[in-house]
Every structure is written in C-alpha cells, then in structure tokens.
C-alpha cells in the first residue's frame, strides 16, 4: 500500500493566545514549516500561525 502524501498539522497562533487551526499539508511538495496569516478570534485580529505537530 502506498504512503499518503498529506499529513495533519496544527497551526498555532504566534499571539500567545493558545488558539490553533488543524489542517492538512502535502509533505512532498511543502518540505519547510508552514507559516500563514489567519484570523485569531481570541486576539480579535489577523496574526501569523506557525506549524506544529499534533500530539
């Protein structure tokens, strides 16, 4: 059976609120850590979210 390309990751807020998103990432095409700007409802503004592992 073939190995799946997509891996579940956790995008954690850099604002320090503890808020996070869970999404999938293709590990073969995106080899570096994902950093994306998204809305943090706790901080009530757009901040950067950095990739972390799901435990």
VMD Tcl script that draws the C-alpha trace (Angstrom):
set ca {
  {0.00 0.00 0.00}
  {1.27 3.48 -0.88}
  {2.21 6.06 1.73}
  {-0.11 9.05 1.93}
  {1.27 12.44 0.89}
  {-0.91 14.56 3.16}
  {-0.14 14.93 6.85}
  {-2.33 16.59 9.50}
  {-0.66 19.59 11.13}
  {-1.58 22.10 13.81}
  {-1.24 25.83 13.06}
  {-0.56 27.59 16.38}
  {-1.07 31.32 16.92}
  {2.04 33.45 17.46}
  {-0.03 35.92 19.53}
  {0.26 33.57 22.52}
  {-3.49 33.04 22.93}
  {-3.35 29.26 22.59}
  {-5.72 29.27 19.62}
  {-4.94 26.86 16.75}
  {-6.24 25.53 13.44}
  {-5.91 21.92 12.24}
  {-5.26 21.40 8.53}
  {-3.56 19.06 6.06}
  {-0.30 19.62 4.20}
  {1.33 17.76 1.32}
  {4.67 16.73 2.83}
  {6.31 16.01 -0.54}
  {5.71 19.41 -2.14}
  {5.93 21.59 1.01}
  {9.04 20.42 2.85}
  {9.52 23.53 5.01}
  {7.44 24.64 8.00}
  {4.17 26.34 7.09}
  {3.62 29.95 8.20}
  {0.33 31.60 7.25}
  {-1.64 34.68 8.31}
  {-5.09 33.82 9.63}
  {-7.69 35.30 11.97}
  {-7.28 34.72 15.72}
  {-10.70 35.22 17.39}
  {-9.17 35.42 20.88}
  {-6.84 38.27 19.91}
  {-9.53 39.59 17.50}
  {-7.06 40.31 14.67}
  {-5.07 38.61 11.92}
  {-1.77 37.12 13.13}
  {0.79 34.61 11.87}
  {0.19 30.95 12.59}
  {3.17 28.57 12.63}
  {3.16 24.84 12.06}
  {3.41 22.41 14.96}
  {2.84 18.69 15.44}
  {-0.46 17.21 16.58}
  {0.04 15.18 19.74}
}
mol new
graphics top color blue
foreach p $ca { graphics top sphere $p radius 0.5 }
foreach p [lrange $ca 0 end-1] q [lrange $ca 1 end] { graphics top cylinder $p $q radius 0.2 }
display resetview
